[in-house]
Amino acid sequence: MVENTAQDTQLPTGALDGVRVLELGSLIAGPFGARLMGDLGADVIKIEAPGKPDPLRGWGQAERDGHRFLWTVYARNKRAVTLDLRSDRGRELFLQLVDSSDIIVENFRPGTLEKLGLGYDVLHERNRGIILVRVSGYGQTGPDAGRAGYASVAEAVSGLRHLNGYPDQPPPRLALSLGDTLAGMFAVHGALAALYRRTITGEGQIIDTALNEACLAIQESTIPDYDQGGIVRGPSGTRLAGIAPSNIYPTAEGRMVVIGANQDTVFTRLCAVMGQPELSSDPRFATHAARGENQDELDELIAAWTAEQPHDSLIERLSDAGVVVGPINTVAEVIKDPQLIARGMIADHFDERIGENVRGPGIVPQLTGTPGRIRNAGSATPGQHNSEVYGSLLNLSEDELGTLAEDGVI
C-alpha cells in the first residue's frame, strides 16, 4: 500500500511538473480531469467562489464527522483558493493567474465564461499559450449546446445506456457517473495533445469535450453496424451477443466467476480443464462464429461444470491453464487484492479533515521515469491556500489579502 501520512503542499514532481492548471467549475467532469493532471505532477489550483464551495465537498456515501469522501479523491493533489469571478477585482486577479498558467479547465454551461468577460479571446490576449479545456453536456456548438447536461442524460442520449442491462427491461445505470469520468479523461487527452502542439507553434487552443460525445466514443462498432447492416445493438445481460464463451458462471458455493474463453486457443484450454477436450472440435463450438451461434447451449454446458467446482480452486486451475477468469469482487474484496496492493492501486490519502489516512484509488497510468504521486487529499476548507497561492504567484501581502477577503473578492 502506498503510504501518505501527512499533507504535502510542496509543488509537485512528475511528468507534468512545471505545468500549472487553473480549475473552474464544480462537480465531477472538470474536477476529475484536473485531478488526473495533478496526479501526473501538474500544479492544479482549484478556484471556488467565496461562500459557494464545490458541492463535491459534501458528496459520497460514507460520512464521518460530517465529512464525505468523494472529495478525498477528486480534490487530491490540488491547492484551493477562493475568488469571485463576477467582480472586477476577481477577474483581474484571475487574469494575473492566467499569465503564469498553462491550462484552464472549466465545466460551466457554454457561454458562461463569455458572460464573465473571460472568453478565450480575452484569455489568449493575456497568454497566447493558454489552453482552455471546456467540458459541457453537449459541446460548445450545435443546437443543444446551451442545454444543461449531466452524466446520466449524456449516457442516455448517446445510446450508451440503451446497451446496458437485459433485453426487454428498462436499461439500468452503472452506479457511477460514468459519463462525467469519460469526459474528464477525454478532456485530459486533448489537453496533453494541445501541450505538445504548443511546443511547436507556441499557441494554445480550445479543447471542446462533451459528455454525450465521450459516451459515444467508446461504443465500438455500433454506428457502422447500424449503417451497413441495420443492426440496432441492444443490451445482452451478462454476456455479449455472439461472443462465447464470455459470461458469468456459478461455482459450488454459489459465488460467480467471469470466464472469457472466446478465442479458439483459450477455448481449447478451457475444454481441457473441464475434462471435455472433444468440445473444442465439436462443429457446434469449433470456431468463433459457431460458438456465437450456439451461445446458449455452450453457456449451459460450462455452467453445469463450474457449478460443481469450488470457487477459489476453479479460478486457480483455469488461471494456471491460461484461461481468462476472475471473481466478481465487491469493494471489500478489491481493497485486499494482492495484485492491486502490489501495484500501489489501494493508496493512502492523508485527509486532514479527519486527521487520518483514507484509502482510495492509486494513480493510473504508471510512468516509470516520472511517476505520479498523491501529495494530499484536497483542501480541508475552501480558500485554504489563498495566502500560499496569491502570495507566491501574485506577490500579494497579507494586508492586501485581508482587504480582498473583507470585500468578498476571495
N, C-alpha and C positions, 0 to 999 in steps of 0.2 A: 504494500500500500504506500502511496506517495504521502509523505508527511509534510504538513504545513502548519506549524504551531504558533505562528504569530503573523499579524498583519505586516505586509511588506509593501510600503508605498514608494519604494525606490523606483526610478524609471526602469523600464523593462529591458531584458535582453531576449534575443530570439531572432527569427528570420525577418521580422518586421520592426526590429529595433531601429529607431530613428524616424518611424512613420507616426504621425500624430493624427488621430481620428477625433472629430467632434460628433457626438451622438445627440441628435434631437429626436423628439417624438417619444413614444411610450409604448407599453405593452410589448408584443413579442417579436415580430419580424425584424424590425430595425435593431432593437437591442440584442437579439440573438446574433445577427450578422456582425455587429460591432464586437460582441463578446468573442466570436471566432477570431477576429483580428487581434484582439487583446491577448488571447491565448497564444498567438504566434509572435507576440512581442510588441505590438503596437501600443503607443501611449494613448489610451482611449479616455476622453474626457466626456463624461455624461452630463448633459445640461438639463436641469429640471426648472420649471417655473417656480418662483418663490410662492410657498403656500399651496402648491399643486404638485405634489410628488407623483412620480410614476406609479400607477396602480399596481404594477408588478411587486412593489414592496409588500403588498398585502395578499399576494396570490400564493397558491399551493394548498395542499390538503392537510398536511400536518401543521400543528400550531404548538408553539412553546413560548411561554412568557409574552404572549401577544404577537409573536413573530411567526411568519410563514416563510417557506424556504424555496420557492421558485426564484426569489430574488438572489439567493445564495449562489446559484449557478449562472443566472442571466446577467448579473451585475458584477461578476468576478472580473478581476484584472482591469478595473476601471477606477478613475478618480471622478468624484462627483462635485459639481458646482451648481449653484442656482443662478438664474439670470432671466430677467423679464425681457423677452424679445419684442414685446409690444411697446416698450418705452424707447424713446430716442437714445437715452444713455445706454440702455441694454443692447440695442442694435449696434451702437458704436463699439462697445466692448466686444461684442461677438465678432465684428469685422476685424478688430485687432487680433483676436484669436485666430481668425481665418488667415491672417497674414503669415502665421508660422505653422499652419496646418497643411495636411496633405489630402485628407478625405473628410467629407461631411456625410453622415448617414441620417436620413430623415424618413419618417413614415407617416407624415401628415397626409390629409386628403389633398389631391392635386390642386394647386393654386394657393395653398396656404402660405408658403414661403413668399410668393409674389405679393400677397396682400400685406405681408410684414415688411415689404420693401427689401427682401433678401433673395430675390430671384437669382438665377445663375449668372445673368449679365452683371449684376452688382458684385457677386462673389468673384467672378472671373476678372473683373476690373481690379479688384484688390489683390488677387493672387491668380495669375494666369495658369498656374499648375494645379489649381484646386480641382478635386474630383468630387462631384456631387452624386451620392448614391441615393436614389429615390425609390422607396418601396411603397406600393399602394395596392388597393384591391384589384384594379383593372388597368393600371398603367396611366401614363401622363397624357395620352391622346386617345381618340376614339369616342364613340357615342356614350360609353359607360364610364368614362374617365372620372367624372365628378361624383360618382356613386360611392358611398361608404362601403368598405369591404372587410369582412372577417374571414378567417381561415375556413370555418365551417361552410360558408357560402361559396368560397372560392373552390373548395373541393367538390361542391355540388355542381356548379355551373361549368366547371372544366371537364366533367364527365368522370372524374376520379371516384367520387362517392358511388356512382352507379356500378362500379366494378367491385365494390366491397359487399361481403355478406353472402347470402344464399339466394338462389333463384326463387322468384315468387314471394319474396319477403322484402319489407322495407329495408333499404341499404343502411346499415349502421355506420357510425363514425368510429374511427380509431380514437381511443381515449387520450388523445394528444392533439395539440394544434399543429397538425402536420403541414397544412398549407403555409403557415407562418414560418416554420423552420425551413421548409424547402425554399421559400422566397428569400430568407436570410442567407442561405447557402449560395443561391444563385447571385445574390447581391454581392457577396464577397468574391465570388468567381469573377464577376465583372469588374470589381474594384481592383483586384490584383492584375487583371489584364490591362486596365487603364494605367495602373502604376508602371507597368512595363512599357506601354506605348509612350508614356510621358518621358521616359529616359531617352527616347528617340526624337520626339517633337518638342518637348518642353511644355506641352499644353495638356491641361486637364480636360475632362469631358463629363457628360452626364451619364450615369448608369440608371436606366429605367427598368425596374423589376416589378412585375405584377404577380400577386398571389395566384390568380387563376392561371396565368401562363406558366408559373413554376409547377403547378399541379399537372398541367397539360404536358409539360416537357418530359415527364417520367413515364408516360403511358405507352411506351414501346411501339407496337405496330397497329394500335387501334385505329388510327386515321387511315393509313393505306389499306388495311384490311377491309374497312368500310368502302373506301374509294374504289378499290379494284374488285372486291368480292361481295359488297353489300352486307358484310357481316357486322352486326351490332354486338360487339363483345359485351358480355354481362357478367354478373357475379357467378362464381363457381364453388362457393363454400370453402372447404378446407383444401381444395386442390385446384390445379389449373387444367382446364379442359384440353384434352389431347396430349397432356404431359404426364407420362406414367412409367413407373410408379413414383409419385411425388405427393405425399399425403401424410395425414396423421394416423397413427395406428395404436391400438390398445396394447398394454402389457399385462402380465399376470396380476399385478397389484392394482390395476385399474388406471394407472397413470398412462399418459400418452407420450409417444415419441414421434418426431418427424423423420421420415426416411425419404431421401431423394436419390433414386437409382434409375432415372430415365435414360441415361446414357448406356449404350449397349454394353460396354465393358463393365460398368458398375453394376448393371442388372445381372450380368453373369456372376459376379462376385456374390451378390445377394442370394441368388439361387443356390450357390454352393453352400453358403452358411445355412440356408433353410433346409439343406439336405435334399433339395429337389433340382439338381442341375439340369434335368431334362426340360425344365420350363424355359430356359434360355434359348432352346432350339425349337420349341413348340411354335408352329406357324402363327398362333394367336398372339404370341409375345416376342417373336424373334427379332422384330425391328421396331424402331421408334414409332413409326406410323401404326404398326399393328397393335402395339401396346396402347396407343392412344384410342384406337377404335374399340378395344376390349378393356377399357379402363375399369369399369365396374367389376367385371369378373376378376381381373388381376388384383384389385384392391381387396376383394373378398378373400382371395387365397392368401395374400400376405397377412391380412388382419387375423385370419384364423390361426396362422402360425405365431404371430407376435403375441397374441392373447395368452399363449401358454408359456411365454418367456419372461423370466424376471427382468424388471426394468433396467437395472444397472448393468447386469451381465450382458443383456441384449445390446446395449449401447457399446460396451467394451468389445464384444465379439465382432459386431459389424464394423466398428472403427478399425479394429486390428486387420480386418479383411479389406479395408479400403472402400467401404460403403459409407456414403454420406448420411450421417444420422446425428440426432441431438435431442435432448429433452426439451420440453416446453416449460421453461423456468418462470417462476414469479420473481419479483424483485428481491424477495427474501433469499432466494437461491442465487440470483445474479451476483449479489454482493459477496458471496462466498466462492464464486467461480475461480478456481486456481489460475486459469488462463488470463482472465481479466485482471486479477490481482497482480500477476507476474508482469503484465504489460502496463501497470500503473493506471488502469481504467477505473478503479474504485479509489478515488482520490479524496484526501482530506482538504477541506476548506476551513480555515480559521475564521469563524463568524463572530465578530466582536460584539454583535448584538446579544449573544448568549455567552460569550467568553469561552467557547469551546469549538473543537473541530466538528464539522458537519461533513459527512461523506457525500460525494456527488460524482458525476462522470468525469473521467480524465480527459486529456487533450487529444483530439483527433484532427489531422493526421500526426504521426510522429516523424519528426525530422531528425536525422542522425547528427548533422553538423550544427544545427542551431535549434535545438529542441525548445518547445514552448514550456511554460510552467505556470502554476497557479500561484500568483503573488498575494492575492487577497480575495475575500469573498464579497466584495462590494462594500459600499459605504454604509455605515450604520444609520446615518442621518442625511437628509438632503443638504447639499452645500458643505459637506464635511471637509472638502479640500479647497474651499474658496480661498483661504489665505495662501495655501501652497501654490495653487494654480495661478491666481491673479497676481500674487506676489512675484513668483518666479518668471512668468511669461509676460506680464504687462507692467511689472515693476510698481504695482500699487502698494501704498503704505497701509498700515493697519488703520490709521485715521481715515484714509480715503475709503477703505473697505467698510468701516463703521458708518460713514455717511451714506454709502451706497445701500447698506442694509436698512438704515433708517428711512431711506427714500423708497424702499421696496424694489430696488433695481436688482439686488441679489438676495 
